[in-house]
Amino acid sequence: MLRMYAGGRGLLARAEDRAKPFVRWGVTQGLPRNVMRQAAKRGDLQGRLINNAVGSHTFDLIPLFDELRASGPMHRGAFSQVTGHHALVHEVLASNDFRTGIPSAAAGPLQRLADWSALEVFNPVQPPSLLVTEPPDHTRYRKLVTRVFTVRAVESLRERTEQVAAELLDSLDPTSPVDLVERYCGLLPVTVISEILGVPTEQRDYILHLGAGAASSLDLGLSFREFRSVEACLREFDAWLTGHLTYLRANPGDNLLSKLVAVRDEEGELSELELKATAGLVLAAGFETTVNLLGNGIALLRSHPEQLTLLREQPDLWPNAVDEILRFDPPVLLTGRVAARDTELAGVPLQAGSVVTTVLAAANRDPEVFDDPERFDTQRENARDHVSFSAGRHYCLGAALARMEGEVGLRTLFDRYPDLELLPGARRRGTRILRGYESLPARLA
Ligand code: PIM
C-alpha cells in the first residue's frame, strides 16, 4: 500500500516536472507576448513598440518614440504606463518609490503559478540576481561586488582586450568576405568574460556556447523552443560553475571571480547563491549586450564615414564616440519598474504595484536633452547623458567594462582596416529588448 502510494506520488511529481517548464514559459513569455500581439492589433502604442521591435533597426522605431513622447509625459499602454521622456525615465530609475521585479498586479494566481514553476537554477531575471534585488539586500550585495569590479580592475583588462582584438583580426582573411558578428564582435566579449571568471583557455568555446545561449534570458516574448534552449544553457552553466568554484577555491587566480570567492569565504557576507548569481550575470548580461554594442557601432560608423575620418584625426574622441553609439542604438531597448508604494509621476497618481515602462531608446532621443537628436555626432558634448546604462542604484555595474570593450573593439578594427566596407545582407536579431545585429557581412580591405 505504502509502495503504491509512493509510486503514485512519483507519477505526480513526474507530471509536475513536465508541466513546470510550460507553465513557466506561459507566465513569463507566452502570455505577455500574446497580450502585446493582441494590443498591437488594436493599435495600442506599447503593443506596436514591442511587436515592431522584432528584427527591426532601432531607427525604424523612431516614429513610435516620437508618438510616445508626443502623447504626454506618460502614456497608458496595454500593459503599463510608458514613458520616453528623459527626465521621467531618469526619475523612475533613480527613485526609491520604484523597485525592480515582478508587479503585484501579477500577484495572486499568476504569481503563485510562477513560484510553483520557478526554475531551480540561477536565472538573471530572478532573485538573487542583482538586476532584481532591492535594499537592504541590494546595498550590501552591490557594495561587495563593486569592491571587486572596480574601474581599476577593468582598466587592467584593457591591454589583454587589445591583444585579443588584434589576434582575432589576425585570424581573418582580408581578401574574402567575412561576417564581423560571427568572427569578431561575437568573440571579443566572451574572452573578456572568461578573463573575469578565470575560465581556462580550453573551456572558452564551451563558455561561448553557453553565453550565446543564455543571453536571451534577458529578452521578452521568447518562443517555447528558445525558452527551453535558454534554460538548458542556464542549467549547464550552473553545473559548470559548481565545479569551477571548487577549482578556484583550491587554485585562486588573478581574476575577479577568485576575488569574489575570497570576499564570500572570508567575510561570509555574500551567500553562495549570490556568488553564483553574480557569475551568471557577468555571463548573461556581459555577453550579447557587448556583442551588440560592437555591431551597432560598426554599422553606425560605416554609415557615417565623416565621423570615421574625424576619429582618425582625433583619436581622443573614441570614448565619446562609444557613448554616442550607446545613445543612438542602445543594446537594451527598455526596462521597467514597479511602484513600491502609492506615489505620483508627472502628476499621474500611481497605486503601489503599478508598472512603469521606461523606454531607454526613446529617452536617448529626447530633444529636451539632446540637440538635434537624430544627428549621429561623435563630438556631441552630452553624449554621456544617455540612459542606456540605466540610472540610480541599478546603474550598470558593467558600464566601465562595456565602454572599454567598445572603444578597444571598434578602434582596433577601424585602425587595422580603414577601408572596411559592409556588404549587402546585414541582418538584425529577432529579439525585442536586446538590440543588435545577427550578421554583418563585410569586405575588410
Ligand atoms: N544587459 C547587460 N546589463 C544589463 C542587461 C539587461 C538588463 C535587462 C534586460 C536586458 C539586458
Residues whose N, C-alpha, C, O or C-beta is under 5 A from the ligand:
A	BS01	PIM	L218 A285 G286 T289 V332
